[in-house]
Amino acid sequence: MRLIFLAIVILLSGCGHVAQQPRPQPIAPFSYLSLAGCRHYASNIVDCQLEYGTEFGRQRLGSVQQTGLIIGRNANRYQVASCYAVPRIQKELPNFVCRIYDAQSGADAGSVLIKGGTAVRLARILGDREQIQYRWMPDKWSRLHG
């Protein structure tokens, strides 16, 4: 009798284990944005490619470098959860801070600063009318030609 009772207790003890719920997908367009192909470099710099699209077709928006980003051994893809614009030094060029998480585990991975051409392409995806209309023109007074 004790053996049957012990077997039932052991079986029921496994029922109390709650399965980890997967992290919900962010809303569009963030659900289509991810960081992929992350690599570590000297001075604790991590370089990733910002990508837009689904598994059926992705386009690279450009490179993102960040210091202090901790990437796991098997983590080479991060999901972008949200982005917000930060003050611009040059009015025409946007900067964004994007919150990211590990696409496999769902663990929060911090945030990355997106700037330069990558930020311009991201701004167009996010619907920034100023960036959709902006066209880079070389400065005719610049000494740097070539």
MODELLER restraints for C-alpha pairs under 7 A, 6 or more apart:
rsr = mdl.restraints
at = mdl.atoms
rsr.add(forms.Gaussian(group=physical.xy_distance, feature=features.Distance(at['CA:22:A'], at['CA:106:A']), mean=6.89, stdev=0.5))
rsr.add(forms.Gaussian(group=physical.xy_distance, feature=features.Distance(at['CA:23:A'], at['CA:106:A']), mean=5.58, stdev=0.5))
rsr.add(forms.Gaussian(group=physical.xy_distance, feature=features.Distance(at['CA:25:A'], at['CA:31:A']), mean=6.13, stdev=0.5))
rsr.add(forms.Gaussian(group=physical.xy_distance, feature=features.Distance(at['CA:26:A'], at['CA:81:A']), mean=5.55, stdev=0.5))
rsr.add(forms.Gaussian(group=physical.xy_distance, feature=features.Distance(at['CA:30:A'], at['CA:80:A']), mean=5.85, stdev=0.5))
rsr.add(forms.Gaussian(group=physical.xy_distance, feature=features.Distance(at['CA:30:A'], at['CA:81:A']), mean=6.03, stdev=0.5))
rsr.add(forms.Gaussian(group=physical.xy_distance, feature=features.Distance(at['CA:30:A'], at['CA:82:A']), mean=6.09, stdev=0.5))
rsr.add(forms.Gaussian(group=physical.xy_distance, feature=features.Distance(at['CA:32:A'], at['CA:52:A']), mean=5.34, stdev=0.5))
rsr.add(forms.Gaussian(group=physical.xy_distance, feature=features.Distance(at['CA:32:A'], at['CA:53:A']), mean=4.93, stdev=0.5))
rsr.add(forms.Gaussian(group=physical.xy_distance, feature=features.Distance(at['CA:32:A'], at['CA:54:A']), mean=6.15, stdev=0.5))
rsr.add(forms.Gaussian(group=physical.xy_distance, feature=features.Distance(at['CA:33:A'], at['CA:51:A']), mean=5.67, stdev=0.5))
rsr.add(forms.Gaussian(group=physical.xy_distance, feature=features.Distance(at['CA:33:A'], at['CA:52:A']), mean=4.66, stdev=0.5))
rsr.add(forms.Gaussian(group=physical.xy_distance, feature=features.Distance(at['CA:33:A'], at['CA:53:A']), mean=6.68, stdev=0.5))
rsr.add(forms.Gaussian(group=physical.xy_distance, feature=features.Distance(at['CA:33:A'], at['CA:79:A']), mean=6.51, stdev=0.5))
rsr.add(forms.Gaussian(group=physical.xy_distance, feature=features.Distance(at['CA:33:A'], at['CA:80:A']), mean=5.55, stdev=0.5))
rsr.add(forms.Gaussian(group=physical.xy_distance, feature=features.Distance(at['CA:34:A'], at['CA:50:A']), mean=5.82, stdev=0.5))
rsr.add(forms.Gaussian(group=physical.xy_distance, feature=features.Distance(at['CA:34:A'], at['CA:51:A']), mean=5.32, stdev=0.5))
rsr.add(forms.Gaussian(group=physical.xy_distance, feature=features.Distance(at['CA:34:A'], at['CA:52:A']), mean=6.63, stdev=0.5))
rsr.add(forms.Gaussian(group=physical.xy_distance, feature=features.Distance(at['CA:34:A'], at['CA:77:A']), mean=6.76, stdev=0.5))
rsr.add(forms.Gaussian(group=physical.xy_distance, feature=features.Distance(at['CA:34:A'], at['CA:78:A']), mean=5.45, stdev=0.5))
rsr.add(forms.Gaussian(group=physical.xy_distance, feature=features.Distance(at['CA:34:A'], at['CA:79:A']), mean=4.49, stdev=0.5))
rsr.add(forms.Gaussian(group=physical.xy_distance, feature=features.Distance(at['CA:34:A'], at['CA:80:A']), mean=5.23, stdev=0.5))
rsr.add(forms.Gaussian(group=physical.xy_distance, feature=features.Distance(at['CA:35:A'], at['CA:48:A']), mean=5.78, stdev=0.5))
rsr.add(forms.Gaussian(group=physical.xy_distance, feature=features.Distance(at['CA:35:A'], at['CA:49:A']), mean=5.39, stdev=0.5))
rsr.add(forms.Gaussian(group=physical.xy_distance, feature=features.Distance(at['CA:35:A'], at['CA:50:A']), mean=4.61, stdev=0.5))
rsr.add(forms.Gaussian(group=physical.xy_distance, feature=features.Distance(at['CA:35:A'], at['CA:51:A']), mean=6.06, stdev=0.5))
rsr.add(forms.Gaussian(group=physical.xy_distance, feature=features.Distance(at['CA:35:A'], at['CA:77:A']), mean=5.50, stdev=0.5))
rsr.add(forms.Gaussian(group=physical.xy_distance, feature=features.Distance(at['CA:35:A'], at['CA:78:A']), mean=4.92, stdev=0.5))
rsr.add(forms.Gaussian(group=physical.xy_distance, feature=features.Distance(at['CA:35:A'], at['CA:79:A']), mean=6.45, stdev=0.5))
rsr.add(forms.Gaussian(group=physical.xy_distance, feature=features.Distance(at['CA:36:A'], at['CA:48:A']), mean=5.69, stdev=0.5))
rsr.add(forms.Gaussian(group=physical.xy_distance, feature=features.Distance(at['CA:36:A'], at['CA:49:A']), mean=5.26, stdev=0.5))
rsr.add(forms.Gaussian(group=physical.xy_distance, feature=features.Distance(at['CA:36:A'], at['CA:50:A']), mean=6.56, stdev=0.5))
rsr.add(forms.Gaussian(group=physical.xy_distance, feature=features.Distance(at['CA:36:A'], at['CA:51:A']), mean=6.98, stdev=0.5))
rsr.add(forms.Gaussian(group=physical.xy_distance, feature=features.Distance(at['CA:36:A'], at['CA:76:A']), mean=5.61, stdev=0.5))
rsr.add(forms.Gaussian(group=physical.xy_distance, feature=features.Distance(at['CA:36:A'], at['CA:77:A']), mean=4.41, stdev=0.5))
rsr.add(forms.Gaussian(group=physical.xy_distance, feature=features.Distance(at['CA:36:A'], at['CA:78:A']), mean=6.46, stdev=0.5))
rsr.add(forms.Gaussian(group=physical.xy_distance, feature=features.Distance(at['CA:37:A'], at['CA:48:A']), mean=5.56, stdev=0.5))
rsr.add(forms.Gaussian(group=physical.xy_distance, feature=features.Distance(at['CA:37:A'], at['CA:49:A']), mean=6.16, stdev=0.5))
rsr.add(forms.Gaussian(group=physical.xy_distance, feature=features.Distance(at['CA:37:A'], at['CA:76:A']), mean=5.36, stdev=0.5))
rsr.add(forms.Gaussian(group=physical.xy_distance, feature=features.Distance(at['CA:37:A'], at['CA:77:A']), mean=6.67, stdev=0.5))
rsr.add(forms.Gaussian(group=physical.xy_distance, feature=features.Distance(at['CA:38:A'], at['CA:46:A']), mean=6.52, stdev=0.5))
rsr.add(forms.Gaussian(group=physical.xy_distance, feature=features.Distance(at['CA:38:A'], at['CA:47:A']), mean=5.44, stdev=0.5))
rsr.add(forms.Gaussian(group=physical.xy_distance, feature=features.Distance(at['CA:38:A'], at['CA:48:A']), mean=4.14, stdev=0.5))
rsr.add(forms.Gaussian(group=physical.xy_distance, feature=features.Distance(at['CA:38:A'], at['CA:49:A']), mean=6.98, stdev=0.5))
rsr.add(forms.Gaussian(group=physical.xy_distance, feature=features.Distance(at['CA:38:A'], at['CA:76:A']), mean=5.35, stdev=0.5))
rsr.add(forms.Gaussian(group=physical.xy_distance, feature=features.Distance(at['CA:39:A'], at['CA:46:A']), mean=5.56, stdev=0.5))
rsr.add(forms.Gaussian(group=physical.xy_distance, feature=features.Distance(at['CA:39:A'], at['CA:47:A']), mean=5.37, stdev=0.5))
rsr.add(forms.Gaussian(group=physical.xy_distance, feature=features.Distance(at['CA:39:A'], at['CA:48:A']), mean=6.54, stdev=0.5))
rsr.add(forms.Gaussian(group=physical.xy_distance, feature=features.Distance(at['CA:40:A'], at['CA:46:A']), mean=4.63, stdev=0.5))
rsr.add(forms.Gaussian(group=physical.xy_distance, feature=features.Distance(at['CA:40:A'], at['CA:47:A']), mean=6.62, stdev=0.5))
rsr.add(forms.Gaussian(group=physical.xy_distance, feature=features.Distance(at['CA:44:A'], at['CA:67:A']), mean=5.59, stdev=0.5))
rsr.add(forms.Gaussian(group=physical.xy_distance, feature=features.Distance(at['CA:44:A'], at['CA:68:A']), mean=5.89, stdev=0.5))
rsr.add(forms.Gaussian(group=physical.xy_distance, feature=features.Distance(at['CA:45:A'], at['CA:65:A']), mean=6.63, stdev=0.5))
rsr.add(forms.Gaussian(group=physical.xy_distance, feature=features.Distance(at['CA:45:A'], at['CA:66:A']), mean=5.67, stdev=0.5))
rsr.add(forms.Gaussian(group=physical.xy_distance, feature=features.Distance(at['CA:45:A'], at['CA:67:A']), mean=4.43, stdev=0.5))
rsr.add(forms.Gaussian(group=physical.xy_distance, feature=features.Distance(at['CA:45:A'], at['CA:68:A']), mean=6.71, stdev=0.5))
rsr.add(forms.Gaussian(group=physical.xy_distance, feature=features.Distance(at['CA:46:A'], at['CA:65:A']), mean=5.61, stdev=0.5))
rsr.add(forms.Gaussian(group=physical.xy_distance, feature=features.Distance(at['CA:46:A'], at['CA:66:A']), mean=5.36, stdev=0.5))
rsr.add(forms.Gaussian(group=physical.xy_distance, feature=features.Distance(at['CA:46:A'], at['CA:67:A']), mean=6.12, stdev=0.5))
rsr.add(forms.Gaussian(group=physical.xy_distance, feature=features.Distance(at['CA:46:A'], at['CA:69:A']), mean=6.47, stdev=0.5))
rsr.add(forms.Gaussian(group=physical.xy_distance, feature=features.Distance(at['CA:47:A'], at['CA:63:A']), mean=6.75, stdev=0.5))
rsr.add(forms.Gaussian(group=physical.xy_distance, feature=features.Distance(at['CA:47:A'], at['CA:64:A']), mean=5.68, stdev=0.5))
rsr.add(forms.Gaussian(group=physical.xy_distance, feature=features.Distance(at['CA:47:A'], at['CA:65:A']), mean=4.48, stdev=0.5))
rsr.add(forms.Gaussian(group=physical.xy_distance, feature=features.Distance(at['CA:47:A'], at['CA:66:A']), mean=6.63, stdev=0.5))
rsr.add(forms.Gaussian(group=physical.xy_distance, feature=features.Distance(at['CA:48:A'], at['CA:63:A']), mean=5.78, stdev=0.5))
rsr.add(forms.Gaussian(group=physical.xy_distance, feature=features.Distance(at['CA:48:A'], at['CA:64:A']), mean=5.27, stdev=0.5))
rsr.add(forms.Gaussian(group=physical.xy_distance, feature=features.Distance(at['CA:48:A'], at['CA:65:A']), mean=6.50, stdev=0.5))
rsr.add(forms.Gaussian(group=physical.xy_distance, feature=features.Distance(at['CA:49:A'], at['CA:60:A']), mean=6.58, stdev=0.5))
rsr.add(forms.Gaussian(group=physical.xy_distance, feature=features.Distance(at['CA:49:A'], at['CA:62:A']), mean=5.64, stdev=0.5))
rsr.add(forms.Gaussian(group=physical.xy_distance, feature=features.Distance(at['CA:49:A'], at['CA:63:A']), mean=4.59, stdev=0.5))
rsr.add(forms.Gaussian(group=physical.xy_distance, feature=features.Distance(at['CA:49:A'], at['CA:64:A']), mean=6.02, stdev=0.5))
rsr.add(forms.Gaussian(group=physical.xy_distance, feature=features.Distance(at['CA:50:A'], at['CA:60:A']), mean=5.93, stdev=0.5))
rsr.add(forms.Gaussian(group=physical.xy_distance, feature=features.Distance(at['CA:50:A'], at['CA:61:A']), mean=5.42, stdev=0.5))
rsr.add(forms.Gaussian(group=physical.xy_distance, feature=features.Distance(at['CA:50:A'], at['CA:62:A']), mean=5.60, stdev=0.5))
rsr.add(forms.Gaussian(group=physical.xy_distance, feature=features.Distance(at['CA:50:A'], at['CA:63:A']), mean=6.13, stdev=0.5))
rsr.add(forms.Gaussian(group=physical.xy_distance, feature=features.Distance(at['CA:50:A'], at['CA:64:A']), mean=6.64, stdev=0.5))
rsr.add(forms.Gaussian(group=physical.xy_distance, feature=features.Distance(at['CA:51:A'], at['CA:58:A']), mean=6.33, stdev=0.5))
rsr.add(forms.Gaussian(group=physical.xy_distance, feature=features.Distance(at['CA:51:A'], at['CA:59:A']), mean=5.60, stdev=0.5))
rsr.add(forms.Gaussian(group=physical.xy_distance, feature=features.Distance(at['CA:51:A'], at['CA:60:A']), mean=4.45, stdev=0.5))
rsr.add(forms.Gaussian(group=physical.xy_distance, feature=features.Distance(at['CA:51:A'], at['CA:61:A']), mean=5.60, stdev=0.5))
rsr.add(forms.Gaussian(group=physical.xy_distance, feature=features.Distance(at['CA:52:A'], at['CA:58:A']), mean=5.53, stdev=0.5))
rsr.add(forms.Gaussian(group=physical.xy_distance, feature=features.Distance(at['CA:52:A'], at['CA:59:A']), mean=5.41, stdev=0.5))
rsr.add(forms.Gaussian(group=physical.xy_distance, feature=features.Distance(at['CA:52:A'], at['CA:60:A']), mean=6.45, stdev=0.5))
rsr.add(forms.Gaussian(group=physical.xy_distance, feature=features.Distance(at['CA:52:A'], at['CA:61:A']), mean=6.97, stdev=0.5))
rsr.add(forms.Gaussian(group=physical.xy_distance, feature=features.Distance(at['CA:53:A'], at['CA:59:A']), mean=6.42, stdev=0.5))
rsr.add(forms.Gaussian(group=physical.xy_distance, feature=features.Distance(at['CA:61:A'], at['CA:118:A']), mean=5.46, stdev=0.5))
rsr.add(forms.Gaussian(group=physical.xy_distance, feature=features.Distance(at['CA:61:A'], at['CA:121:A']), mean=6.03, stdev=0.5))
rsr.add(forms.Gaussian(group=physical.xy_distance, feature=features.Distance(at['CA:61:A'], at['CA:122:A']), mean=6.96, stdev=0.5))
rsr.add(forms.Gaussian(group=physical.xy_distance, feature=features.Distance(at['CA:62:A'], at['CA:118:A']), mean=4.75, stdev=0.5))
rsr.add(forms.Gaussian(group=physical.xy_distance, feature=features.Distance(at['CA:63:A'], at['CA:118:A']), mean=6.56, stdev=0.5))
rsr.add(forms.Gaussian(group=physical.xy_distance, feature=features.Distance(at['CA:64:A'], at['CA:114:A']), mean=6.12, stdev=0.5))
rsr.add(forms.Gaussian(group=physical.xy_distance, feature=features.Distance(at['CA:66:A'], at['CA:112:A']), mean=6.18, stdev=0.5))
rsr.add(forms.Gaussian(group=physical.xy_distance, feature=features.Distance(at['CA:75:A'], at['CA:102:A']), mean=6.80, stdev=0.5))
rsr.add(forms.Gaussian(group=physical.xy_distance, feature=features.Distance(at['CA:77:A'], at['CA:102:A']), mean=6.67, stdev=0.5))
rsr.add(forms.Gaussian(group=physical.xy_distance, feature=features.Distance(at['CA:77:A'], at['CA:103:A']), mean=6.01, stdev=0.5))
rsr.add(forms.Gaussian(group=physical.xy_distance, feature=features.Distance(at['CA:78:A'], at['CA:100:A']), mean=6.10, stdev=0.5))
rsr.add(forms.Gaussian(group=physical.xy_distance, feature=features.Distance(at['CA:78:A'], at['CA:101:A']), mean=5.46, stdev=0.5))
rsr.add(forms.Gaussian(group=physical.xy_distance, feature=features.Distance(at['CA:78:A'], at['CA:102:A']), mean=4.70, stdev=0.5))
rsr.add(forms.Gaussian(group=physical.xy_distance, feature=features.Distance(at['CA:78:A'], at['CA:103:A']), mean=5.01, stdev=0.5))
rsr.add(forms.Gaussian(group=physical.xy_distance, feature=features.Distance(at['CA:79:A'], at['CA:100:A']), mean=5.52, stdev=0.5))
rsr.add(forms.Gaussian(group=physical.xy_distance, feature=features.Distance(at['CA:79:A'], at['CA:101:A']), mean=5.43, stdev=0.5))
rsr.add(forms.Gaussian(group=physical.xy_distance, feature=features.Distance(at['CA:79:A'], at['CA:102:A']), mean=6.28, stdev=0.5))
rsr.add(forms.Gaussian(group=physical.xy_distance, feature=features.Distance(at['CA:79:A'], at['CA:103:A']), mean=5.27, stdev=0.5))
rsr.add(forms.Gaussian(group=physical.xy_distance, feature=features.Distance(at['CA:80:A'], at['CA:98:A']), mean=6.55, stdev=0.5))
rsr.add(forms.Gaussian(group=physical.xy_distance, feature=features.Distance(at['CA:80:A'], at['CA:99:A']), mean=5.97, stdev=0.5))
rsr.add(forms.Gaussian(group=physical.xy_distance, feature=features.Distance(at['CA:80:A'], at['CA:100:A']), mean=4.50, stdev=0.5))
rsr.add(forms.Gaussian(group=physical.xy_distance, feature=features.Distance(at['CA:80:A'], at['CA:101:A']), mean=6.68, stdev=0.5))
rsr.add(forms.Gaussian(group=physical.xy_distance, feature=features.Distance(at['CA:81:A'], at['CA:99:A']), mean=5.46, stdev=0.5))
rsr.add(forms.Gaussian(group=physical.xy_distance, feature=features.Distance(at['CA:81:A'], at['CA:100:A']), mean=5.43, stdev=0.5))
rsr.add(forms.Gaussian(group=physical.xy_distance, feature=features.Distance(at['CA:82:A'], at['CA:98:A']), mean=5.54, stdev=0.5))
rsr.add(forms.Gaussian(group=physical.xy_distance, feature=features.Distance(at['CA:82:A'], at['CA:99:A']), mean=5.45, stdev=0.5))
rsr.add(forms.Gaussian(group=physical.xy_distance, feature=features.Distance(at['CA:83:A'], at['CA:96:A']), mean=6.24, stdev=0.5))
rsr.add(forms.Gaussian(group=physical.xy_distance, feature=features.Distance(at['CA:83:A'], at['CA:97:A']), mean=5.54, stdev=0.5))
rsr.add(forms.Gaussian(group=physical.xy_distance, feature=features.Distance(at['CA:83:A'], at['CA:98:A']), mean=4.06, stdev=0.5))
rsr.add(forms.Gaussian(group=physical.xy_distance, feature=features.Distance(at['CA:83:A'], at['CA:99:A']), mean=6.36, stdev=0.5))
rsr.add(forms.Gaussian(group=physical.xy_distance, feature=features.Distance(at['CA:84:A'], at['CA:96:A']), mean=5.50, stdev=0.5))
rsr.add(forms.Gaussian(group=physical.xy_distance, feature=features.Distance(at['CA:84:A'], at['CA:97:A']), mean=5.63, stdev=0.5))
rsr.add(forms.Gaussian(group=physical.xy_distance, feature=features.Distance(at['CA:84:A'], at['CA:98:A']), mean=6.55, stdev=0.5))
rsr.add(forms.Gaussian(group=physical.xy_distance, feature=features.Distance(at['CA:85:A'], at['CA:95:A']), mean=5.83, stdev=0.5))
rsr.add(forms.Gaussian(group=physical.xy_distance, feature=features.Distance(at['CA:85:A'], at['CA:96:A']), mean=4.48, stdev=0.5))
rsr.add(forms.Gaussian(group=physical.xy_distance, feature=features.Distance(at['CA:85:A'], at['CA:97:A']), mean=6.53, stdev=0.5))
rsr.add(forms.Gaussian(group=physical.xy_distance, feature=features.Distance(at['CA:86:A'], at['CA:95:A']), mean=5.57, stdev=0.5))
rsr.add(forms.Gaussian(group=physical.xy_distance, feature=features.Distance(at['CA:86:A'], at['CA:96:A']), mean=5.59, stdev=0.5))
rsr.add(forms.Gaussian(group=physical.xy_distance, feature=features.Distance(at['CA:86:A'], at['CA:97:A']), mean=6.87, stdev=0.5))
rsr.add(forms.Gaussian(group=physical.xy_distance, feature=features.Distance(at['CA:88:A'], at['CA:94:A']), mean=5.96, stdev=0.5))
rsr.add(forms.Gaussian(group=physical.xy_distance, feature=features.Distance(at['CA:88:A'], at['CA:95:A']), mean=6.29, stdev=0.5))
rsr.add(forms.Gaussian(group=physical.xy_distance, feature=features.Distance(at['CA:93:A'], at['CA:116:A']), mean=6.87, stdev=0.5))
rsr.add(forms.Gaussian(group=physical.xy_distance, feature=features.Distance(at['CA:93:A'], at['CA:120:A']), mean=6.67, stdev=0.5))
rsr.add(forms.Gaussian(group=physical.xy_distance, feature=features.Distance(at['CA:94:A'], at['CA:115:A']), mean=6.64, stdev=0.5))
rsr.add(forms.Gaussian(group=physical.xy_distance, feature=features.Distance(at['CA:94:A'], at['CA:119:A']), mean=5.92, stdev=0.5))
rsr.add(forms.Gaussian(group=physical.xy_distance, feature=features.Distance(at['CA:94:A'], at['CA:120:A']), mean=6.20, stdev=0.5))
rsr.add(forms.Gaussian(group=physical.xy_distance, feature=features.Distance(at['CA:95:A'], at['CA:114:A']), mean=5.78, stdev=0.5))
rsr.add(forms.Gaussian(group=physical.xy_distance, feature=features.Distance(at['CA:95:A'], at['CA:115:A']), mean=4.77, stdev=0.5))
rsr.add(forms.Gaussian(group=physical.xy_distance, feature=features.Distance(at['CA:95:A'], at['CA:119:A']), mean=5.87, stdev=0.5))
rsr.add(forms.Gaussian(group=physical.xy_distance, feature=features.Distance(at['CA:96:A'], at['CA:113:A']), mean=5.82, stdev=0.5))
rsr.add(forms.Gaussian(group=physical.xy_distance, feature=features.Distance(at['CA:96:A'], at['CA:114:A']), mean=5.07, stdev=0.5))
rsr.add(forms.Gaussian(group=physical.xy_distance, feature=features.Distance(at['CA:96:A'], at['CA:115:A']), mean=6.60, stdev=0.5))
rsr.add(forms.Gaussian(group=physical.xy_distance, feature=features.Distance(at['CA:96:A'], at['CA:119:A']), mean=6.66, stdev=0.5))
rsr.add(forms.Gaussian(group=physical.xy_distance, feature=features.Distance(at['CA:97:A'], at['CA:111:A']), mean=6.48, stdev=0.5))
rsr.add(forms.Gaussian(group=physical.xy_distance, feature=features.Distance(at['CA:97:A'], at['CA:112:A']), mean=5.62, stdev=0.5))
rsr.add(forms.Gaussian(group=physical.xy_distance, feature=features.Distance(at['CA:97:A'], at['CA:113:A']), mean=4.61, stdev=0.5))
rsr.add(forms.Gaussian(group=physical.xy_distance, feature=features.Distance(at['CA:97:A'], at['CA:114:A']), mean=6.13, stdev=0.5))
rsr.add(forms.Gaussian(group=physical.xy_distance, feature=features.Distance(at['CA:98:A'], at['CA:111:A']), mean=5.35, stdev=0.5))
rsr.add(forms.Gaussian(group=physical.xy_distance, feature=features.Distance(at['CA:98:A'], at['CA:112:A']), mean=5.44, stdev=0.5))
rsr.add(forms.Gaussian(group=physical.xy_distance, feature=features.Distance(at['CA:98:A'], at['CA:113:A']), mean=6.60, stdev=0.5))
rsr.add(forms.Gaussian(group=physical.xy_distance, feature=features.Distance(at['CA:99:A'], at['CA:110:A']), mean=5.87, stdev=0.5))
rsr.add(forms.Gaussian(group=physical.xy_distance, feature=features.Distance(at['CA:99:A'], at['CA:111:A']), mean=4.28, stdev=0.5))
rsr.add(forms.Gaussian(group=physical.xy_distance, feature=features.Distance(at['CA:99:A'], at['CA:112:A']), mean=6.68, stdev=0.5))
rsr.add(forms.Gaussian(group=physical.xy_distance, feature=features.Distance(at['CA:100:A'], at['CA:108:A']), mean=6.47, stdev=0.5))
rsr.add(forms.Gaussian(group=physical.xy_distance, feature=features.Distance(at['CA:100:A'], at['CA:109:A']), mean=5.57, stdev=0.5))
rsr.add(forms.Gaussian(group=physical.xy_distance, feature=features.Distance(at['CA:100:A'], at['CA:110:A']), mean=5.81, stdev=0.5))
rsr.add(forms.Gaussian(group=physical.xy_distance, feature=features.Distance(at['CA:100:A'], at['CA:111:A']), mean=5.66, stdev=0.5))
rsr.add(forms.Gaussian(group=physical.xy_distance, feature=features.Distance(at['CA:101:A'], at['CA:107:A']), mean=5.49, stdev=0.5))
rsr.add(forms.Gaussian(group=physical.xy_distance, feature=features.Distance(at['CA:101:A'], at['CA:108:A']), mean=4.30, stdev=0.5))
rsr.add(forms.Gaussian(group=physical.xy_distance, feature=features.Distance(at['CA:101:A'], at['CA:109:A']), mean=4.62, stdev=0.5))
rsr.add(forms.Gaussian(group=physical.xy_distance, feature=features.Distance(at['CA:101:A'], at['CA:110:A']), mean=6.98, stdev=0.5))
rsr.add(forms.Gaussian(group=physical.xy_distance, feature=features.Distance(at['CA:102:A'], at['CA:108:A']), mean=6.45, stdev=0.5))
rsr.add(forms.Gaussian(group=physical.xy_distance, feature=features.Distance(at['CA:102:A'], at['CA:109:A']), mean=6.21, stdev=0.5))
rsr.add(forms.Gaussian(group=physical.xy_distance, feature=features.Distance(at['CA:120:A'], at['CA:131:A']), mean=6.41, stdev=0.5))
rsr.add(forms.Gaussian(group=physical.xy_distance, feature=features.Distance(at['CA:123:A'], at['CA:131:A']), mean=6.31, stdev=0.5))
rsr.add(forms.Gaussian(group=physical.xy_distance, feature=features.Distance(at['CA:124:A'], at['CA:131:A']), mean=5.80, stdev=0.5))
rsr.add(forms.Gaussian(group=physical.xy_distance, feature=features.Distance(at['CA:124:A'], at['CA:132:A']), mean=5.46, stdev=0.5))
